[in-house]
Amino acid sequence: MPATTPSLLDRLTASDRFLMWDDYGWSSDIGALAVLDGTPLLDANGRVKVELVRQHLEPRLHLVPRFRQLLYRPTLGLGWPLWVDAPSFDIANHVRVHPLGVPADEQQLLATCQLLMRRPFDRSRPLWELWLLPGLQDNRVGVVLKVHHVVADGAAALAAFGVLLDDRADPPSVPAPPWRPRPIPTRGDLAFDNLRRRGRELGGAVSGLVHPARTYRQARRALPAWREVLTDKPARRTSLNHPVGSGRRMAVVRGRLDATKLVARVNDVKVNDVILGAVAGGLRELLSGRDELVEGLTQRAMVTISQHHDAPGDARGNKPGWMMVSLPLTEPDPTRRVRFIAAQTVARKHSERPEVGTGIFRFMLAQRLWYRLFPRQRSVNLVVSNVAGPPIPVYLAGARLLELLPLMPTMGNLTLVVAALSYDGQLTIGAVGDLDRCPDIEVFADGVRAAWHELCSSSTVEVAS
């Protein structure tokens, strides 16, 4: 028997593999854009003290093991890809500086951010980067944290970012344990591990046959969620759905979390429903501006749902679920739009929400078929996600984060992807569009902003009255 530990090797899950879009020609990189009060990080000439940041981060990397691991792909017959320790690690390859032109404005910051997000990772190194972007006014510094989606989904990526941050400007220093890379498993280790996994899968299949009633109940609970994607009536085709290229552009809409919570409370809905209502307002303006008929039009949003059940900040890996929601663009009134959306989400939340790597999509052949057809899919018009960030101010190497923005990729034929992120009382909606197919992304952002403002104003009036 090969010399190996009793535990299984750290293989990718089916959900991890499902999110490796770059195998099919689209970027799989996600992340966040932060803006810091960079005063503690700048020298007298305005240059970033990058070594200070590296010295602050390196002792914390043992808390995020993936940040010192490589994705290793065994040869045929030795099983799925797995995580192995990098033979060597230099944090200077991952924490770097990209100065902006002085003085840089927000458009330059966002354009640079998208440029950095487009750069492919060096697969011979761990799949993450942190870029410091000095050059903003008032000593502010941009920070782009970028990770490959195979490392983490949105909730897990935010948890990893949180490990690098502090809840005070001058935290006590904690010595890190020494790090020694473990050797890459031998072919014998890989073969034995693969056989054990196949044995477990066979045992699970046999258990399903022995207990057919339990298997039927589990499948029946998950069926509504799968039906939403695979068998519901196709979404009406609009200019939102065209095969995407490699370029992106970004727009940002800023609001207050407390005001959005007030809208939700007054209308007896959830914060996520309010976000979706504002997104519907943005889509209405975007498609109207393209001379597309919005009367009678709904667009289907795939709303991502985290399946992490860890304590806040402890999420790891990929556990994404989904819920399909129809956005009524024909409805001009934002409040009625939100209530229509809430009626759907309340009904659909009672359905079990499996991970994307379950059901037929746990099989590699099904994943490959899905992605081959993805540029022509008609199940969904756009993706919308909402992640809760830190509710209090946090710091990077003593520099306070002033705001935090989400970064998501476009893929397949989804030319617009929307993500919301809360931080320290703020709620920020980031929209990423295909560079060629969504040149008018600011029209969408203006529509979201107007609908959001109208919802907040009407709720304030209703409370006051």
Secondary structure, 3 states (H helix, E strand, C coil): CCCCCCCCCCECCHHHHHCCHHHHCCCCEEEEEEEEECHHHECCCCCECHHHHHHHHHHHHHHCHHHHEEEECCCCCCCCCEEEECCCCCHHHCEEECCCCCCECHHHHHHHHHHHHHCCCCCCCCCEEEEEEECEHHHEEEEEEEEECCCECHHHHHHHHHHCCECCCCCCCCCCCCCCCCCCCCHHHHHHHHHHHHHHHHHHHHHHHHCHHHHHHHHHHHHHHHHHHHCCCCCCCCCCECCCCCCEEEEEEEEEHHHHHHHHHHHCCCHHHHHHHHHHHHHHHHHHHCCCCCCCCEEEEEEEEECCCCCCCCCCECCEEEEEEEEECCCCCHHHHHHHHHHHHHHHCCCCCCCCCCHHHHCHHHHHHHHHHHHHCCCCCEEEEEEECCCCCCEECCEEEEEEEEECCCECCECEEEEEEEECCEEEEEEEEECCCCCCHHHHHHHHHHHHHHHHHHHHHHHHC
